[in-house]
């Protein structure tokens, strides 16, 4: 945060500025500028925070890209699995289960809100 400069007295400014209008305008500069400097400092701090965040995100993105590249290299080195199936028909096969199994084998829907397990 900037330190507010000492405001010159009206007499000191009158030595420099002979015109009353210019004198008054220059007095107002000392009233307006310090608060504007503080606003600008806050804006600069905000921009600095955003820049640091963007730098961190860029570093993270580069690390992720490096990890993806490494995973792709590892995947490229894996042997390719080839199926040695004897059958061209790969439809699902169903197995018959024993009736004495402890798990339910059929679920009947009587209503949407209730289920009956047989």
Biopython code that builds the backbone (N, CA, C, O; Angstrom):
import numpy as np
from Bio.PDB.StructureBuilder import StructureBuilder

atoms = [
    (1, "UNK", "N", (0.848, -1.168, 0.000)),
    (1, "UNK", "CA", (0.000, 0.000, 0.000)),
    (1, "UNK", "C", (0.897, 1.235, 0.000)),
    (1, "UNK", "O", (1.900, 1.289, 0.712)),
    (2, "UNK", "N", (0.531, 2.202, -0.790)),
    (2, "UNK", "CA", (1.321, 3.425, -0.891)),
    (2, "UNK", "C", (1.046, 4.356, 0.285)),
    (2, "UNK", "O", (-0.061, 4.400, 0.822)),
    (3, "UNK", "N", (2.073, 5.091, 0.666)),
    (3, "UNK", "CA", (1.933, 6.071, 1.737)),
    (3, "UNK", "C", (1.463, 7.374, 1.122)),
    (3, "UNK", "O", (1.998, 7.841, 0.116)),
    (4, "UNK", "N", (0.471, 7.938, 1.737)),
    (4, "UNK", "CA", (-0.099, 9.187, 1.218)),
    (4, "UNK", "C", (0.917, 10.320, 1.368)),
    (4, "UNK", "O", (1.408, 10.569, 2.469)),
    (5, "UNK", "N", (1.238, 11.011, 0.261)),
    (5, "UNK", "CA", (2.203, 12.119, 0.366)),
    (5, "UNK", "C", (1.593, 13.286, 1.132)),
    (5, "UNK", "O", (0.373, 13.441, 1.198)),
    (6, "UNK", "N", (2.460, 14.093, 1.701)),
    (6, "UNK", "CA", (2.008, 15.259, 2.451)),
    (6, "UNK", "C", (1.428, 16.267, 1.469)),
    (6, "UNK", "O", (2.063, 16.642, 0.483)),
    (7, "UNK", "N", (0.235, 16.683, 1.757)),
    (7, "UNK", "CA", (-0.464, 17.616, 0.878)),
    (7, "UNK", "C", (0.143, 19.023, 1.053)),
    (7, "UNK", "O", (0.257, 19.513, 2.176)),
    (8, "UNK", "N", (0.528, 19.666, -0.053)),
    (8, "UNK", "CA", (1.070, 21.027, 0.065)),
    (8, "UNK", "C", (-0.033, 22.008, 0.464)),
    (8, "UNK", "O", (-1.199, 21.818, 0.120)),
    (9, "UNK", "N", (0.347, 23.050, 1.187)),
    (9, "UNK", "CA", (-0.640, 24.043, 1.617)),
    (9, "UNK", "C", (-1.076, 24.890, 0.432)),
    (9, "UNK", "O", (-0.424, 24.929, -0.612)),
    (10, "UNK", "N", (-2.193, 25.561, 0.629)),
    (10, "UNK", "CA", (-2.731, 26.423, -0.429)),
    (10, "UNK", "C", (-1.746, 27.538, -0.757)),
    (10, "UNK", "O", (-1.621, 27.929, -1.918)),
    (11, "UNK", "N", (-1.055, 28.047, 0.238)),
    (11, "UNK", "CA", (-0.084, 29.116, 0.016)),
    (11, "UNK", "C", (1.088, 28.631, -0.840)),
    (11, "UNK", "O", (1.572, 29.345, -1.719)),
    (12, "UNK", "N", (1.528, 27.413, -0.565)),
    (12, "UNK", "CA", (2.628, 26.864, -1.364)),
    (12, "UNK", "C", (2.208, 26.685, -2.816)),
    (12, "UNK", "O", (2.971, 26.980, -3.736)),
    (13, "UNK", "N", (0.984, 26.198, -3.013)),
    (13, "UNK", "CA", (0.489, 26.019, -4.388)),
    (13, "UNK", "C", (0.246, 27.359, -5.066)),
    (13, "UNK", "O", (0.401, 27.474, -6.282)),
    (14, "UNK", "N", (-0.136, 28.386, -4.285)),
    (14, "UNK", "CA", (-0.398, 29.703, -4.864)),
    (14, "UNK", "C", (0.872, 30.331, -5.403)),
    (14, "UNK", "O", (0.815, 31.156, -6.314)),
    (15, "UNK", "N", (2.023, 29.950, -4.851)),
    (15, "UNK", "CA", (3.293, 30.456, -5.368)),
    (15, "UNK", "C", (3.564, 29.926, -6.770)),
    (15, "UNK", "O", (4.192, 30.596, -7.590)),
    (16, "UNK", "N", (3.083, 28.713, -7.033)),
    (16, "UNK", "CA", (3.322, 28.072, -8.330)),
    (16, "UNK", "C", (2.210, 28.426, -9.322)),
    (16, "UNK", "O", (2.488, 28.794, -10.464)),
    (17, "UNK", "N", (0.954, 28.314, -8.885)),
    (17, "UNK", "CA", (-0.191, 28.533, -9.768)),
    (17, "UNK", "C", (-0.846, 29.869, -9.424)),
    (17, "UNK", "O", (-1.364, 30.040, -8.320)),
    (18, "UNK", "N", (-0.825, 30.805, -10.352)),
    (18, "UNK", "CA", (-1.399, 32.137, -10.132)),
    (18, "UNK", "C", (-2.894, 32.152, -10.435)),
    (18, "UNK", "O", (-3.636, 32.951, -9.865)),
    (19, "UNK", "N", (-3.327, 31.292, -11.310)),
    (19, "UNK", "CA", (-4.738, 31.228, -11.696)),
    (19, "UNK", "C", (-5.523, 30.465, -10.621)),
    (19, "UNK", "O", (-5.148, 29.338, -10.299)),
    (20, "UNK", "N", (-6.613, 31.038, -10.043)),
    (20, "UNK", "CA", (-7.375, 30.356, -8.990)),
    (20, "UNK", "C", (-7.989, 29.035, -9.447)),
    (20, "UNK", "O", (-8.086, 28.084, -8.672)),
    (21, "UNK", "N", (-8.395, 28.988, -10.698)),
    (21, "UNK", "CA", (-9.005, 27.750, -11.226)),
    (21, "UNK", "C", (-7.978, 26.622, -11.262)),
    (21, "UNK", "O", (-8.273, 25.498, -10.856)),
    (22, "UNK", "N", (-6.790, 26.916, -11.740)),
    (22, "UNK", "CA", (-5.720, 25.919, -11.787)),
    (22, "UNK", "C", (-5.307, 25.521, -10.376)),
    (22, "UNK", "O", (-5.038, 24.350, -10.109)),
    (23, "UNK", "N", (-5.259, 26.495, -9.477)),
    (23, "UNK", "CA", (-4.913, 26.219, -8.090)),
    (23, "UNK", "C", (-5.903, 25.237, -7.467)),
    (23, "UNK", "O", (-5.501, 24.270, -6.820)),
    (24, "UNK", "N", (-7.191, 25.486, -7.663)),
    (24, "UNK", "CA", (-8.238, 24.613, -7.109)),
    (24, "UNK", "C", (-8.151, 23.213, -7.728)),
    (24, "UNK", "O", (-8.294, 22.214, -7.024)),
    (25, "UNK", "N", (-7.920, 23.141, -9.025)),
    (25, "UNK", "CA", (-7.815, 21.841, -9.699)),
    (25, "UNK", "C", (-6.624, 21.050, -9.161)),
    (25, "UNK", "O", (-6.719, 19.840, -8.957)),
    (26, "UNK", "N", (-5.515, 21.732, -8.935)),
    (26, "UNK", "CA", (-4.340, 21.030, -8.424)),
    (26, "UNK", "C", (-4.540, 20.594, -6.977)),
    (26, "UNK", "O", (-4.006, 19.560, -6.575)),
    (27, "UNK", "N", (-5.285, 21.344, -6.195)),
    (27, "UNK", "CA", (-5.616, 20.917, -4.830)),
    (27, "UNK", "C", (-6.440, 19.628, -4.853)),
    (27, "UNK", "O", (-6.239, 18.742, -4.023)),
    (28, "UNK", "N", (-7.349, 19.533, -5.791)),
    (28, "UNK", "CA", (-8.197, 18.336, -5.894)),
    (28, "UNK", "C", (-7.388, 17.105, -6.311)),
    (28, "UNK", "O", (-7.744, 15.971, -5.989)),
    (29, "UNK", "N", (-6.304, 17.352, -7.026)),
    (29, "UNK", "CA", (-5.450, 16.218, -7.417)),
    (29, "UNK", "C", (-4.944, 15.501, -6.167)),
    (29, "UNK", "O", (-4.900, 14.271, -6.137)),
    (30, "UNK", "N", (-4.564, 16.251, -5.142)),
    (30, "UNK", "CA", (-4.057, 15.651, -3.918)),
    (30, "UNK", "C", (-5.159, 14.961, -3.111)),
    (30, "UNK", "O", (-4.865, 14.146, -2.237)),
    (31, "UNK", "N", (-6.403, 15.274, -3.393)),
    (31, "UNK", "CA", (-7.503, 14.589, -2.717)),
    (31, "UNK", "C", (-7.894, 13.303, -3.447)),
    (31, "UNK", "O", (-8.283, 12.318, -2.819)),
    (32, "UNK", "N", (-7.791, 13.318, -4.748)),
    (32, "UNK", "CA", (-8.241, 12.182, -5.563)),
    (32, "UNK", "C", (-7.159, 11.117, -5.730)),
    (32, "UNK", "O", (-7.433, 9.926, -5.583)),
    (33, "UNK", "N", (-5.946, 11.534, -6.032)),
    (33, "UNK", "CA", (-4.897, 10.574, -6.392)),
    (33, "UNK", "C", (-4.555, 9.543, -5.313)),
    (33, "UNK", "O", (-4.406, 8.370, -5.654)),
    (34, "UNK", "N", (-4.424, 9.904, -4.046)),
    (34, "UNK", "CA", (-4.065, 8.853, -3.068)),
    (34, "UNK", "C", (-5.058, 7.686, -3.030)),
    (34, "UNK", "O", (-4.645, 6.529, -2.954)),
    (35, "UNK", "N", (-6.349, 7.976, -3.082)),
    (35, "UNK", "CA", (-7.305, 6.868, -3.083)),
    (35, "UNK", "C", (-7.223, 6.069, -4.377)),
    (35, "UNK", "O", (-7.407, 4.852, -4.372)),
    (36, "UNK", "N", (-6.947, 6.750, -5.482)),
    (36, "UNK", "CA", (-6.782, 6.036, -6.758)),
    (36, "UNK", "C", (-5.541, 5.154, -6.731)),
    (36, "UNK", "O", (-5.557, 4.044, -7.262)),
    (37, "UNK", "N", (-4.467, 5.642, -6.115)),
    (37, "UNK", "CA", (-3.268, 4.806, -5.991)),
    (37, "UNK", "C", (-3.578, 3.547, -5.195)),
    (37, "UNK", "O", (-3.130, 2.458, -5.554)),
    (38, "UNK", "N", (-4.341, 3.688, -4.117)),
    (38, "UNK", "CA", (-4.710, 2.523, -3.309)),
    (38, "UNK", "C", (-5.586, 1.561, -4.101)),
    (38, "UNK", "O", (-5.429, 0.344, -3.993)),
    (39, "UNK", "N", (-6.514, 2.103, -4.901)),
    (39, "UNK", "CA", (-7.353, 1.242, -5.749)),
    (39, "UNK", "C", (-6.499, 0.500, -6.767)),
    (39, "UNK", "O", (-6.691, -0.692, -7.008)),
    (40, "UNK", "N", (-5.553, 1.221, -7.359)),
    (40, "UNK", "CA", (-4.679, 0.598, -8.352)),
    (40, "UNK", "C", (-3.813, -0.478, -7.705)),
    (40, "UNK", "O", (-3.560, -1.520, -8.309)),
    (41, "UNK", "N", (-3.357, -0.226, -6.470)),
    (41, "UNK", "CA", (-2.545, -1.223, -5.769)),
    (41, "UNK", "C", (-3.364, -2.487, -5.517)),
    (41, "UNK", "O", (-2.850, -3.595, -5.666)),
    (42, "UNK", "N", (-4.623, -2.332, -5.141)),
    (42, "UNK", "CA", (-5.488, -3.495, -4.937)),
    (42, "UNK", "C", (-5.687, -4.247, -6.245)),
    (42, "UNK", "O", (-5.667, -5.477, -6.271)),
    (43, "UNK", "N", (-5.880, -3.503, -7.330)),
    (43, "UNK", "CA", (-6.034, -4.146, -8.639)),
    (43, "UNK", "C", (-4.766, -4.890, -9.033)),
    (43, "UNK", "O", (-4.837, -5.990, -9.581)),
    (44, "UNK", "N", (-3.615, -4.301, -8.760)),
    (44, "UNK", "CA", (-2.349, -4.969, -9.070)),
    (44, "UNK", "C", (-2.184, -6.238, -8.231)),
    (44, "UNK", "O", (-1.701, -7.254, -8.731)),
    (45, "UNK", "N", (-2.578, -6.183, -6.975)),
    (45, "UNK", "CA", (-2.515, -7.378, -6.122)),
    (45, "UNK", "C", (-3.428, -8.475, -6.665)),
    (45, "UNK", "O", (-3.057, -9.648, -6.672)),
    (46, "UNK", "N", (-4.619, -8.093, -7.119)),
    (46, "UNK", "CA", (-5.549, -9.072, -7.697)),
    (46, "UNK", "C", (-4.975, -9.701, -8.964)),
    (46, "UNK", "O", (-5.079, -10.910, -9.170)),
    (47, "UNK", "N", (-4.371, -8.872, -9.805)),
    (47, "UNK", "CA", (-3.767, -9.382, -11.046)),
    (47, "UNK", "C", (-2.615, -10.323, -10.720)),
    (47, "UNK", "O", (-2.443, -11.354, -11.371)),
    (48, "UNK", "N", (-1.824, -9.964, -9.704)),
    (48, "UNK", "CA", (-0.710, -10.823, -9.297)),
    (48, "UNK", "C", (-1.217, -12.185, -8.824)),
    (48, "UNK", "O", (-0.627, -13.213, -9.153)),
    (49, "UNK", "N", (-2.298, -12.196, -8.062)),
    (49, "UNK", "CA", (-2.876, -13.462, -7.591)),
    (49, "UNK", "C", (-3.371, -14.301, -8.764)),
    (49, "UNK", "O", (-3.164, -15.514, -8.798)),
    (50, "UNK", "N", (-4.022, -13.655, -9.721)),
    (50, "UNK", "CA", (-4.503, -14.386, -10.898)),
    (50, "UNK", "C", (-3.342, -14.951, -11.710)),
    (50, "UNK", "O", (-3.417, -16.072, -12.214)),
    (51, "UNK", "N", (-2.277, -14.178, -11.834)),
    (51, "UNK", "CA", (-1.112, -14.655, -12.586)),
    (51, "UNK", "C", (-0.477, -15.856, -11.895)),
    (51, "UNK", "O", (-0.080, -16.816, -12.557)),
    (52, "UNK", "N", (-0.379, -15.808, -10.572)),
    (52, "UNK", "CA", (0.186, -16.941, -9.843)),
    (52, "UNK", "C", (-0.693, -18.173, -9.972)),
    (52, "UNK", "O", (-0.183, -19.286, -10.102)),
    (53, "UNK", "N", (-2.004, -17.989, -9.939)),
    (53, "UNK", "CA", (-2.928, -19.108, -10.101)),
    (53, "UNK", "C", (-2.809, -19.704, -11.507)),
    (53, "UNK", "O", (-2.811, -20.924, -11.672)),
    (54, "UNK", "N", (-2.706, -18.848, -12.504)),
    (54, "UNK", "CA", (-2.575, -19.331, -13.883)),
    (54, "UNK", "C", (-1.265, -20.092, -14.062)),
    (54, "UNK", "O", (-1.220, -21.096, -14.773)),
    (55, "UNK", "N", (-0.208, -19.619, -13.421)),
    (55, "UNK", "CA", (1.079, -20.311, -13.499)),
    (55, "UNK", "C", (0.980, -21.697, -12.872)),
    (55, "UNK", "O", (1.495, -22.672, -13.419)),
    (56, "UNK", "N", (0.318, -21.777, -11.729)),
    (56, "UNK", "CA", (0.154, -23.075, -11.067)),
    (56, "UNK", "C", (-0.692, -24.019, -11.919)),
    (56, "UNK", "O", (-0.388, -25.207, -12.020)),
    (57, "UNK", "N", (-1.748, -23.493, -12.527)),
    (57, "UNK", "CA", (-2.603, -24.338, -13.374)),
    (57, "UNK", "C", (-1.838, -24.804, -14.608)),
    (57, "UNK", "O", (-2.004, -25.942, -15.046)),
    (58, "UNK", "N", (-1.014, -23.945, -15.165)),
    (58, "UNK", "CA", (-0.215, -24.340, -16.335)),
    (58, "UNK", "C", (0.774, -25.437, -15.955)),
    (58, "UNK", "O", (0.965, -26.387, -16.714)),
    (59, "UNK", "N", (1.405, -25.314, -14.787)),
    (59, "UNK", "CA", (2.343, -26.345, -14.340)),
    (59, "UNK", "C", (1.615, -27.669, -14.119)),
    (59, "UNK", "O", (2.133, -28.729, -14.470)),
    (60, "UNK", "N", (0.415, -27.611, -13.537)),
    (60, "UNK", "CA", (-0.376, -28.819, -13.344)),
    (60, "UNK", "C", (-0.764, -29.444, -14.682)),
    (60, "UNK", "O", (-0.709, -30.664, -14.839)),
    (61, "UNK", "N", (-1.150, -28.620, -15.632)),
    (61, "UNK", "CA", (-1.515, -29.134, -16.959)),
    (61, "UNK", "C", (-0.316, -29.802, -17.629)),
    (61, "UNK", "O", (-0.458, -30.846, -18.266)),
    (62, "UNK", "N", (0.849, -29.206, -17.486)),
    (62, "UNK", "CA", (2.053, -29.812, -18.079)),
    (62, "UNK", "C", (2.373, -31.149, -17.410)),
    (62, "UNK", "O", (2.773, -32.100, -18.082)),
    (63, "UNK", "N", (2.198, -31.222, -16.087)),
    (63, "UNK", "CA", (2.440, -32.483, -15.378)),
    (63, "UNK", "C", (1.454, -33.556, -15.825)),
    (63, "UNK", "O", (1.825, -34.719, -15.983)),
    (64, "UNK", "N", (0.195, -33.163, -16.027)),
    (64, "UNK", "CA", (-0.806, -34.126, -16.500)),
    (64, "UNK", "C", (-0.495, -34.600, -17.917)),
    (64, "UNK", "O", (-0.653, -35.781, -18.227)),
    (65, "UNK", "N", (-0.058, -33.687, -18.771)),
    (65, "UNK", "CA", (0.314, -34.085, -20.126)),
    (65, "UNK", "C", (1.505, -35.044, -20.105)),
    (65, "UNK", "O", (1.553, -36.001, -20.878)),
    (66, "UNK", "N", (2.458, -34.782, -19.220)),
    (66, "UNK", "CA", (3.602, -35.684, -19.077)),
    (66, "UNK", "C", (3.137, -37.065, -18.611)),
    (66, "UNK", "O", (3.613, -38.081, -19.116)),
    (67, "UNK", "N", (2.211, -37.108, -17.650)),
    (67, "UNK", "CA", (1.697, -38.386, -17.153)),
    (67, "UNK", "C", (0.959, -39.145, -18.254)),
    (67, "UNK", "O", (1.103, -40.362, -18.378)),
    (68, "UNK", "N", (0.170, -38.425, -19.050)),
    (68, "UNK", "CA", (-0.545, -39.064, -20.164)),
    (68, "UNK", "C", (0.446, -39.634, -21.165)),
    (68, "UNK", "O", (0.252, -40.737, -21.675)),
    (69, "UNK", "N", (1.505, -38.891, -21.448)),
    (69, "UNK", "CA", (2.530, -39.366, -22.375)),
    (69, "UNK", "C", (3.198, -40.638, -21.845)),
    (69, "UNK", "O", (3.427, -41.587, -22.595)),
    (70, "UNK", "N", (3.505, -40.646, -20.552)),
    (70, "UNK", "CA", (4.116, -41.831, -19.947)),
    (70, "UNK", "C", (3.172, -43.026, -19.996)),
    (70, "UNK", "O", (3.595, -44.139, -20.312)),
    (71, "UNK", "N", (1.894, -42.803, -19.685)),
    (71, "UNK", "CA", (0.923, -43.898, -19.747)),
    (71, "UNK", "C", (0.755, -44.425, -21.168)),
    (71, "UNK", "O", (0.625, -45.632, -21.376)),
    (72, "UNK", "N", (0.759, -43.528, -22.136)),
    (72, "UNK", "CA", (0.653, -43.952, -23.535)),
    (72, "UNK", "C", (1.873, -44.779, -23.938)),
    (72, "UNK", "O", (1.744, -45.757, -24.675)),
    (73, "UNK", "N", (3.047, -44.393, -23.461)),
    (73, "UNK", "CA", (4.260, -45.162, -23.768)),
    (73, "UNK", "C", (4.192, -46.553, -23.153)),
    (73, "UNK", "O", (4.561, -47.540, -23.790)),
    (74, "UNK", "N", (3.716, -46.628, -21.906)),
    (74, "UNK", "CA", (3.587, -47.927, -21.242)),
    (74, "UNK", "C", (2.559, -48.789, -21.957)),
    (74, "UNK", "O", (2.784, -49.980, -22.167)),
    (75, "UNK", "N", (1.449, -48.203, -22.326)),
    (75, "UNK", "CA", (0.392, -48.945, -23.028)),
    (75, "UNK", "C", (0.879, -49.438, -24.386)),
    (75, "UNK", "O", (0.514, -50.531, -24.818)),
    (76, "UNK", "N", (1.693, -48.644, -25.053)),
    (76, "UNK", "CA", (2.206, -49.049, -26.364)),
    (76, "UNK", "C", (3.153, -50.239, -26.245)),
    (76, "UNK", "O", (3.298, -51.008, -27.195)),
    (77, "UNK", "N", (3.799, -50.401, -25.091)),
    (77, "UNK", "CA", (4.739, -51.501, -24.900)),
    (77, "UNK", "C", (4.057, -52.800, -24.485)),
    (77, "UNK", "O", (4.685, -53.858, -24.537)),
    (78, "UNK", "N", (2.780, -52.750, -24.071)),
    (78, "UNK", "CA", (2.073, -53.954, -23.651)),
    (78, "UNK", "C", (1.848, -54.882, -24.836)),
    (78, "UNK", "O", (1.626, -54.420, -25.955)),
    (79, "UNK", "N", (1.906, -56.202, -24.593)),
    (79, "UNK", "CA", (1.606, -57.124, -25.687)),
    (79, "UNK", "C", (0.127, -57.048, -26.061)),
    (79, "UNK", "O", (-0.729, -56.807, -25.210)),
    (80, "UNK", "N", (-0.150, -57.250, -27.308)),
    (80, "UNK", "CA", (-1.527, -57.186, -27.795)),
    (80, "UNK", "C", (-2.199, -58.528, -27.538)),
    (80, "UNK", "O", (-1.662, -59.572, -27.907)),
    (81, "UNK", "N", (-3.367, -58.507, -26.909)),
    (81, "UNK", "CA", (-4.108, -59.737, -26.641)),
    (81, "UNK", "C", (-4.892, -60.132, -27.882)),
    (81, "UNK", "O", (-5.651, -59.333, -28.431)),
    (82, "UNK", "N", (-4.704, -61.361, -28.314)),
    (82, "UNK", "CA", (-5.462, -61.862, -29.456)),
    (82, "UNK", "C", (-6.258, -63.069, -28.992)),
    (82, "UNK", "O", (-5.740, -63.971, -28.334)),
    (83, "UNK", "N", (-7.518, -63.056, -29.352)),
    (83, "UNK", "CA", (-8.421, -64.120, -28.942)),
    (83, "UNK", "C", (-8.156, -65.377, -29.770)),
    (83, "UNK", "O", (-8.065, -65.312, -30.996)),
    (84, "UNK", "N", (-8.035, -66.508, -29.102)),
    (84, "UNK", "CA", (-7.864, -67.797, -29.776)),
    (84, "UNK", "C", (-9.152, -68.601, -29.702)),
    (84, "UNK", "O", (-9.129, -69.816, -29.506)),
    (85, "UNK", "N", (-10.259, -67.919, -29.857)),
    (85, "UNK", "CA", (-11.565, -68.567, -29.747)),
    (85, "UNK", "C", (-11.772, -69.524, -30.907)),
    (85, "UNK", "O", (-11.348, -69.267, -32.034)),
    (86, "UNK", "N", (-12.437, -70.636, -30.604)),
    (86, "UNK", "CA", (-12.738, -71.613, -31.637)),
    (86, "UNK", "C", (-14.106, -71.357, -32.249)),
    (86, "UNK", "O", (-14.445, -71.906, -33.297)),
    (87, "UNK", "N", (-14.881, -70.518, -31.582)),
    (87, "UNK", "CA", (-16.247, -70.318, -32.025)),
    (87, "UNK", "C", (-16.406, -68.896, -32.544)),
    (87, "UNK", "O", (-15.902, -67.936, -31.961)),
    (88, "UNK", "N", (-17.120, -68.793, -33.654)),
    (88, "UNK", "CA", (-17.427, -67.461, -34.180)),
    (88, "UNK", "C", (-18.649, -66.881, -33.484)),
    (88, "UNK", "O", (-18.843, -65.665, -33.470)),
    (89, "UNK", "N", (-19.465, -67.744, -32.911)),
    (89, "UNK", "CA", (-20.685, -67.308, -32.242)),
    (89, "UNK", "C", (-20.339, -66.938, -30.795)),
    (89, "UNK", "O", (-20.055, -67.817, -29.982)),
    (90, "UNK", "N", (-20.362, -65.658, -30.480)),
    (90, "UNK", "CA", (-20.004, -65.207, -29.140)),
    (90, "UNK", "C", (-21.222, -64.698, -28.375)),
    (90, "UNK", "O", (-21.098, -63.798, -27.545)),
    (91, "UNK", "N", (-22.407, -65.268, -28.649)),
    (91, "UNK", "CA", (-23.599, -64.866, -27.913)),
    (91, "UNK", "C", (-23.482, -65.341, -26.470)),
    (91, "UNK", "O", (-22.777, -66.315, -26.204)),
    (92, "UNK", "N", (-24.151, -64.681, -25.535)),
    (92, "UNK", "CA", (-24.036, -65.084, -24.120)),
    (92, "UNK", "C", (-24.558, -66.493, -23.890)),
    (92, "UNK", "O", (-25.545, -66.907, -24.499)),
    (93, "UNK", "N", (-23.905, -67.207, -23.029)),
    (93, "UNK", "CA", (-24.319, -68.551, -22.640)),
    (93, "UNK", "C", (-24.946, -68.458, -21.255)),
    (93, "UNK", "O", (-24.483, -67.688, -20.413)),
    (94, "UNK", "N", (-25.989, -69.233, -21.017)),
    (94, "UNK", "CA", (-26.671, -69.217, -19.730)),
    (94, "UNK", "C", (-26.406, -70.518, -18.998)),
    (94, "UNK", "O", (-26.488, -71.602, -19.577)),
    (95, "UNK", "N", (-26.092, -70.399, -17.743)),
    (95, "UNK", "CA", (-25.843, -71.577, -16.923)),
    (95, "UNK", "C", (-27.059, -71.849, -16.060)),
    (95, "UNK", "O", (-27.745, -70.926, -15.622)),
    (96, "UNK", "N", (-27.315, -73.104, -15.823)),
    (96, "UNK", "CA", (-28.413, -73.498, -14.952)),
    (96, "UNK", "C", (-27.874, -73.556, -13.526)),
    (96, "UNK", "O", (-26.827, -74.153, -13.277)),
    (97, "UNK", "N", (-28.601, -72.926, -12.580)),
    (97, "UNK", "CA", (-28.157, -72.932, -11.186)),
    (97, "UNK", "C", (-28.985, -73.926, -10.383)),
    (97, "UNK", "O", (-30.123, -74.237, -10.736)),
    (98, "UNK", "N", (-28.406, -74.408, -9.316)),
    (98, "UNK", "CA", (-29.090, -75.343, -8.432)),
    (98, "UNK", "C", (-30.194, -74.616, -7.670)),
    (98, "UNK", "O", (-30.057, -73.428, -7.380)),
    (99, "UNK", "N", (-31.273, -75.299, -7.344)),
    (99, "UNK", "CA", (-32.395, -74.714, -6.609)),
    (99, "UNK", "C", (-32.065, -74.516, -5.137)),
    (99, "UNK", "O", (-32.720, -73.726, -4.457)),
    (100, "UNK", "N", (-31.047, -75.230, -4.633)),
    (100, "UNK", "CA", (-30.733, -75.115, -3.217)),
    (100, "UNK", "C", (-29.751, -73.978, -2.918)),
    (100, "UNK", "O", (-29.220, -73.899, -1.810)),
    (101, "UNK", "N", (-29.514, -73.127, -3.861)),
    (101, "UNK", "CA", (-28.589, -72.017, -3.616)),
    (101, "UNK", "C", (-29.241, -71.001, -2.682)),
    (101, "UNK", "O", (-30.448, -70.778, -2.781)),
    (102, "UNK", "N", (-28.487, -70.380, -1.784)),
    (102, "UNK", "CA", (-29.059, -69.450, -0.814)),
    (102, "UNK", "C", (-29.462, -68.102, -1.423)),
    (102, "UNK", "O", (-30.158, -67.314, -0.783)),
    (103, "UNK", "N", (-29.040, -67.850, -2.611)),
    (103, "UNK", "CA", (-29.365, -66.574, -3.238)),
    (103, "UNK", "C", (-30.657, -66.695, -4.045)),
    (103, "UNK", "O", (-30.936, -67.766, -4.584)),
    (104, "UNK", "N", (-31.441, -65.644, -4.142)),
    (104, "UNK", "CA", (-32.674, -65.708, -4.931)),
    (104, "UNK", "C", (-32.357, -65.892, -6.411)),
    (104, "UNK", "O", (-31.392, -65.336, -6.935)),
    (105, "UNK", "N", (-33.190, -66.682, -7.063)),
    (105, "UNK", "CA", (-32.966, -66.929, -8.480)),
    (105, "UNK", "C", (-33.948, -66.175, -9.361)),
    (105, "UNK", "O", (-33.667, -65.935, -10.535)),
    (106, "UNK", "N", (-35.089, -65.802, -8.813)),
    (106, "UNK", "CA", (-36.083, -65.075, -9.591)),
    (106, "UNK", "C", (-36.567, -63.876, -8.788)),
    (106, "UNK", "O", (-36.741, -63.960, -7.572)),
    (107, "UNK", "N", (-36.776, -62.789, -9.459)),
    (107, "UNK", "CA", (-37.369, -61.611, -8.828)),
    (107, "UNK", "C", (-38.601, -61.243, -9.644)),
    (107, "UNK", "O", (-38.511, -60.986, -10.844)),
    (108, "UNK", "N", (-39.761, -61.220, -8.972)),
    (108, "UNK", "CA", (-40.999, -60.858, -9.643)),
    (108, "UNK", "C", (-41.382, -59.441, -9.250)),
    (108, "UNK", "O", (-41.331, -59.073, -8.077)),
    (109, "UNK", "N", (-41.762, -58.662, -10.234)),
    (109, "UNK", "CA", (-42.206, -57.296, -9.979)),
    (109, "UNK", "C", (-43.737, -57.299, -9.951)),
    (109, "UNK", "O", (-44.367, -57.447, -10.998)),
    (110, "UNK", "N", (-44.351, -57.138, -8.756)),
    (110, "UNK", "CA", (-45.790, -57.054, -8.660)),
    (110, "UNK", "C", (-46.255, -55.620, -8.884)),
    (110, "UNK", "O", (-47.208, -55.358, -9.619)),
    (111, "UNK", "N", (-45.584, -54.741, -8.256)),
    (111, "UNK", "CA", (-45.877, -53.316, -8.423)),
    (111, "UNK", "C", (-44.543, -52.609, -8.544)),
    (111, "UNK", "O", (-43.482, -53.178, -8.284)),
    (112, "UNK", "N", (-44.628, -51.381, -8.937)),
    (112, "UNK", "CA", (-43.378, -50.621, -9.073)),
    (112, "UNK", "C", (-42.723, -50.413, -7.723)),
    (112, "UNK", "O", (-41.495, -50.386, -7.646)),
    (113, "UNK", "N", (-43.496, -50.263, -6.653)),
    (113, "UNK", "CA", (-42.932, -49.927, -5.352)),
    (113, "UNK", "C", (-42.542, -51.146, -4.525)),
    (113, "UNK", "O", (-41.873, -50.975, -3.506)),
    (114, "UNK", "N", (-42.929, -52.398, -4.914)),
    (114, "UNK", "CA", (-42.573, -53.556, -4.111)),
    (114, "UNK", "C", (-41.980, -54.637, -4.984)),
    (114, "UNK", "O", (-42.281, -54.729, -6.174)),
    (115, "UNK", "N", (-41.135, -55.454, -4.383)),
    (115, "UNK", "CA", (-40.531, -56.594, -5.088)),
    (115, "UNK", "C", (-40.806, -57.855, -4.274)),
    (115, "UNK", "O", (-40.829, -57.822, -3.044)),
    (116, "UNK", "N", (-41.007, -58.933, -4.959)),
    (116, "UNK", "CA", (-41.148, -60.221, -4.274)),
    (116, "UNK", "C", (-40.003, -61.095, -4.741)),
    (116, "UNK", "O", (-39.819, -61.313, -5.938)),
    (117, "UNK", "N", (-39.233, -61.596, -3.779)),
    (117, "UNK", "CA", (-38.114, -62.450, -4.109)),
    (117, "UNK", "C", (-38.536, -63.907, -3.856)),
    (117, "UNK", "O", (-38.953, -64.248, -2.749)),
    (118, "UNK", "N", (-38.426, -64.757, -4.879)),
    (118, "UNK", "CA", (-38.844, -66.163, -4.793)),
    (118, "UNK", "C", (-37.607, -67.031, -4.686)),
    (118, "UNK", "O", (-37.717, -68.254, -4.602)),
]
sb = StructureBuilder()
sb.init_structure("model")
sb.init_model(0)
sb.init_chain("A")
sb.init_seg("    ")
for serial, (resi, resn, name, xyz) in enumerate(atoms, 1):
    if name == "N":
        sb.init_residue(resn, " ", resi, " ")
    sb.init_atom(name, np.array(xyz, "f"), 0.0, 1.0, " ", f" {name:<3s}", serial, name[0])
structure = sb.get_structure()
